[in-house]
Amino acid sequence: MEAYSTTRAGTFPERCAAAAGLALALVLLRLPFRFTVRAVRLARRVGCRRLTAAQADALITAVRHAGRWWPGRAACMETSLGAVLAAALLGRRLNWCLGVRFSPPPVEYHAWAELPGHGPVGEYTEAGWHHHTALTI
């Protein structure tokens, strides 16, 4: 899946939440990691409504599209955290996962957003999902 999306997805409030979520994620990732984890846990308490797979996909795409306007790095860590925070701004809930893939080599660290009970959102999973979750928030 590309890091930057060229397609606009979601409604106007979702796109605004995606831009705000990405901006907040970029700020949080400059702080010590324990503060980022606390902020995500707090944001997850706000979101209580269910999110469908289509809505979650649209939200991920909107965050990736907003990442086009950021001149720095907006890769998996920033976009997945931005999507989780954007979902919280909309009163919804996504899990933020950090993990690793050992095979096939080389070792790859990855961050992704996940729907509870559904799996990774906005990720290519047709060939199988080879990442092992180290932390889920």
N, C-alpha and C positions, 0 to 999 in steps of 0.2 A: 504494500500500500504506500502511495506516495506521501511524503511529508507535507507537501503543500497541495491544496485542492484548488482547482481552477473553476469549480462549479459552486454556485451559491445554493445552499440548501437551507430548509427551515423557514419558519415565519420570521417576520421582522423582530418580534421580541426574542426569539431564539437566537437570531444573529447578533442582537445587542448583548444578550447574556453570554454568547460565545466570545465576543470581543472583550467584555468585562472579565470573564473567567480566565481568558488567556493572559490579560494584563495582570490580574491578581496572581496567577500562577508564576509569571515571570518575576514578580516581586518576591513571592514566597520562596522560590528556589534560590534566591540570593541570600536568604537567611539560613541559619543552622537548621539541619534536617529535622530536629526534634520540634521546632516551631512549625515547620511545614506539616508534620504529622498531626500535631495538635489542631492546626487550622482545618485540616481535612476532616478530622474526627468531629470537630464542632460543626462544620458545614454539612456533614452527613446527618446530623441530628435535625437540621432544618428540613431536609428533603424527606418527605414521607409518602408522596404519591408515586404510584407505579409508572414506569417508563416503558413504552413498547420498544421492540427492536427497531422499528422504522424511525421512531422519534430519536432514539439513541444514535442511530446511524446518521440522521440529519444533523444532530448536535455535534458529532465528531467531525463531520464534513464542514460544518460552519466554523468550528474552531480552527481546522486546518486552513480554511479560506482566510480567516482573520490573521493567521500566521504569515500569510504572504506579505502583510504590511509591516511586519516586525523585521528590522534590518539584521538582527542577530539570529541565534540558533533557536529554532522552534521545531524540535524533533519530538520523539516519542514521549519523553518525560514531560515536556512543556505542554504538548497537545493533550495528553491523557489527563494531566492534572487540570488543565483548563476546561476540559469537558466535564470532569467531576464537579468543579466549582460552578460551571455554567448550569449544570443540572440542579445544583443546590440553589442557585439564584432563582431558578424557575420553580422551586419547591419539589423537585424530583430527586431521585437517588441513583447514583452509579457507584460501583466499587472502583477503587484505584489500586492497581496491582503492579508490583515490581517483581521481576523474575529474571531467569537466565535460560539459555538454550545451550546444551552441551553437545548435541549431535544433530546434524552433521557439523564437523569442525568448520570454522573456528568458534570458540565460545562467544556468545552474544548476550549482552545485557539488554533488557527491554522493559518498557513500562507500557501499560495498556489500561483502558477502561473496560469494565466488565459489568454486564447486567446480572443481578443476583439470580442464580439458577439458570442462566442462559449461556454464559460464556463471553469470550472477547467480542467487543463491538468495534466495527470499523477495521478489522484485521482480516488478512487473507488466511482462511482456515480450511480451504477445500483440500489442500494437500496434507492436512493433519496439523495439529497444534503441538509443537515440540518444545514449548517453553514451560519451565517449571516455576511455579509461583513461590517466591521467597517471602513476600509481604503483601497482605491484602488489607486495605483500609476501607 
